[in-house]
Amino acid sequence: MHLPALPSVFLGAGSAAVGVAKQLISFFVRAGVSEEEARRRFWLVDTKGLVTDDRGDRLAEHKKFFSRDDNAGRQLKTLQEVVDFVEPTALIGLSTTRGAFDETVVRKMASLNERPIVFPLSNPLSKCELTFEDALEWTDGKVIFASGSPFSPEEYAGRKHYAGQGNNMCVPRLQFRT
């Protein structure tokens, strides 16, 4: 099975973000992608910027697995800088920072992707990186959205839209046929 690169930026590099990213790696590995190739699809951003080998601070042990060495010496300090550099397909929030996915970042995601994937997964809603209403507005209704807490349905462009919820669920065992 061929899977596209699907680069993903995570805002948050704590144990929750690392755990989610590692679960996604296991999906790619089951689909036939090497663990190294799968790992390279994920870019983690913490309070100091992109997690890199050369940013000059001592990384917590759990961050080292996702630390980047392909930043060409650039120290990307903001989410906007990382999104501009990576041009991701997916933006995943596990930062517990309300409103961290601002209009500029979300509109950039919409300009890069026909159907941008934006998952503000932080709980509760008071710590969510983005509201469903803003996600619809800033992507002209194109967003693929899932949050960590439930959002009410939203009207956009004369249609009712429903937010996905990306936690507290069982994931069926995936089987791939060749």
N, C-alpha and C positions, 0 to 999 in steps of 0.2 A: 504494500500500500504506500503510495506517495503522499506525504503530508507537506503542505507549504511551510515556509519558515515560521510564520506567525510570531514575530517578535512581540514580547509582552513586557510592559513596564509596570512594576509594582511600586506603589507609594506606601512605604512601610517596609522595614527589614527586620522586624522582630520575629519571635518564634512563630506567630500565626502566619505571617507572609512567607517565611521560609518553609513552613509546613505545607501550605497550599502550593507553593512552587514545586516542592518535591513530589507532591501528589500528581501534579501535572506532568512532571518528568516521567513518572511511572506510566502514565497514559501513552506518552510518545514512545517510550521504550517498548511497550507492548505492541505498538504499531510498527515496530521495526527500526526506529531511530536509535542511534547509539546514545548512551547516557550523556556523553560529552556534547554531542550535537544538540541534544534536548536541553541540557543545562545552559548552553550558549544562547538559547532563545529568551532567557529571562534576565532582565535588568532591574536591579533593586535600588531604590532610592530611600535614604533615611534622612534624618534631620540635618546631616552635613552634606548631602548631595548623593550623587551616584556612588555606589559602593565599589571601590576600585582598590587594586593592590598598591597603588602609588599615591594615595591621597594624603599620606603623612600621619594618619592616626592609627591607633591600635584597634583592629577590628575584633568585635566579639566573636567567639568561636563559631557560633551558628551562622554568621554572615560570610565566613571565609569561603564556603562552598560556592557561593554566587558572586564572589568578588571578581571584577572584570580586570583583564590585562590588555584589552583592545581599545582603550580610550585614547590612544596616541598622545598620552601625556596631558590631555585636557582634563581639567577638574570641573565637572559639571555640577553646579551647586543648587540649581533649582529644578523643579519638575518640568517647567517649560523648556529649559535647556536640554534636558534629557529627552523629552518628547521630540524636540527639533532634531536632535542628533540621531536617535534610534529610528524614528518614524514607525512607531509600533502599530500593530493591528489591534492590540488589547491594552486597556489601562485598568489596573486592578488596585483598589484601595483597601489597605489594612493598616491605616495610619491613625485612626481615631481622631482625625483632624477635620472638624466640620468645615465644609466648603472648600476643601483643598483642591478639588477639581474645578478650577475657575473657568470662566467663559472662554478665555483665550486658549487654554489647554483643550477644552472639549471641542471648540470650533476647529482647532488644528487636527484633532483626531478625525473629525468629520471631513476635513479637506483631504486627509490621507487615505480614507477608507470609505468605500461605498456604504458599508454597514459597520460603523465603528462599534467595537465591543468595549463597554464601560461598565465595570463592576465595582461600585463603591460598597464594600462588604463590611465596613465597620459598624458595630452595634454600640448602643441603640441609635435610633434615628438622629438624636441630638449630636452624635459624633460621626455621622455619615459624611463622606467626602463630597457628595453631590445629591441633589434632589432629583426625583424622577421628572418633575415638571421642567426643571432647567435642562436636563439631559435631552428631553424631547425638543424643547425650544431651540437649544444651541446646535442641534444636529438636524434640524428641519424634519424631525420625526424618524430619522434613519437609525437611531441608536439601537443596539442590542444591549439591553440593560438588565442587570440583576443586582439586587442589594442584599445586605445581611439582615435587614428588618423589612417587614412588609410596608409598602407604600399603597395608598389608595389609587384607584384608577384615575387617569387624567384624560381630559378632552384635548385633542390637538388636531387641527385641520379638519374639523368636523367628524372625527372618529374617536372612539373611546379606546385608550391604550392601557394595557395592564403590565405592571412591572413584574419581572421575574424575581424570585428570591433564591439566593445562592448559598444558603447554609441550612443546617438542620434537615438534611435530606440523605437518603440512602442512594448511593450510586450503583446501578446494576453492574455486575461483572461484564466487562467488555470482551467480546470475542471477535477476532479478526479472521477472515477467510482469505486465502491467497488463491 
